[in-house]
Amino acid sequence: MTAVGAAVWAVRDIPLALGAGASGDRAARLRASPQFEGDGFRNQATTRAVMAESGRNVLFQFLFGGHRRKPADPVPLVAAGPADRADASPGELGVIWYGHASALLEIEGRRVLVDPMWSERCSPSRLVGPRRLHPAPVGLDTLPTVDAILISHDHYDHLDLVTVRGLLRLQTAPFLVPLGVGAHLARWGVPDSRIIELDWSESVELAGLRFTATAAQHFSGRAFTRNRTLWGSWVVAGPTRRVFYSGDSGYFSGYAEIGRQHGPFDVTLIQVGAYAPAWPEIHMFPEEAVTAHLDLRGDLLIPVHWATFNLAVHSWAEPVDRLWREAKARGVRLAVPRPGERVVVDLPPPVDGWWQEIV
């Protein structure tokens, strides 16, 4: 395909990438949700809009700020494969972080893929939008067979058309999504038999695991409307092991309630990057991520949502620098893997400051 042809094809894909609105039974179900009010979903607490002055400051920092928003040297990648199901001990719990919010959970012989995002840009366009700071450490076609695919919400850095199309072809696992997100998947060709939509506090048993959609404090939207689909966090529980994934969220009192109802957790995967004073209640600051982990009654904390895309004005490595200091001060067990690196939750975690060598 010529460069012109590729550009035309990329532009033609944009309307499809925007997704679709819910209709029929799907729309009726989301309107019946306790989280749905008026014309959209709402957070449990009121979240402030970005003030005009803060927005101007963010724009100024994007254009003229001196932060090192890209690493000086290549981000080190690890092509760690998952444990062989036959070799792993029955209770072993492993996590492979692929970059940004994408991860593979290996929990008691099952595999769960979280917010897979393999495209070069998180955007409806393949030509413009935030571009990767590092390649995906492994190809989508090299992933092992998974038992479930979890999606936290419909923003482009968490729900990607090209990645979903690839998984539709390469995997047979169902997609577990918050209410309304199934409309996007259906438009992209995912059959209804592979779409499971849940409201907050709803659960489903699948492949010997229990998946529960839990609250988060964020928002949603892919086109010109917001909050027509739900956002959330996830609890993944096996017979003896438990994992919490935050999705995108500001800090809120709901973490303590999730910890009481579903904890303690062997490991938490918590968003630490893309924060700013302009949006303090929809993305956590690193110090708040430590507080959330403690509220959740977590053992090991693995930070996600950093190092892969520039989505805020802080330096690319600032999130884990701040997180490391806070975790150490508060006695929290922390693992900061390289993209593609496998963490065995019960072993000493990899925290060697690798990011400080390439800032």
Sequence and secondary structure as in RCSB ss.txt:
>XXXX:A:sequence
MTAVGAAVWAVRDIPLALGAGASGDRAARLRASPQFEGDGFRNQATTRAVMAESGRNVLFQFLFGGHRRKPADPV
PLVAAGPADRADASPGELGVIWYGHASALLEIEGRRVLVDPMWSERCSPSRLVGPRRLHPAPVGLDTLPTVDAIL
ISHDHYDHLDLVTVRGLLRLQTAPFLVPLGVGAHLARWGVPDSRIIELDWSESVELAGLRFTATAAQHFSGRAFT
RNRTLWGSWVVAGPTRRVFYSGDSGYFSGYAEIGRQHGPFDVTLIQVGAYAPAWPEIHMFPEEAVTAHLDLRGDL
LIPVHWATFNLAVHSWAEPVDRLWREAKARGVRLAVPRPGERVVVDLPPPVDGWWQEIV
>XXXX:A:secstr
  HHHHHHHHHHHHHHHT     HHHHHHHHTSTTEETTEE  SS      HHHHHHHHHHHHH     S SS  
         TTTS TT EEEEEEETTEEEEEETTEEEEES   SSBSSS SSSS B SS  SS GGGS   SEEE
    STTTS HHHHHHHHHH    EEEETTTHHHHHHTT  GGGEEEE TT EEEETTEEEEEE  S    SSS 
 SSS   EEEEE SS EEEE  S    THHHHHHHHH  EEEEEEE SS  TTSTTTS  HHHHHHHHHHTTEEE
EEEES SS   SSS TTHHHHHHHHHHHHTT EE    TT EEETTS    S GGGG  
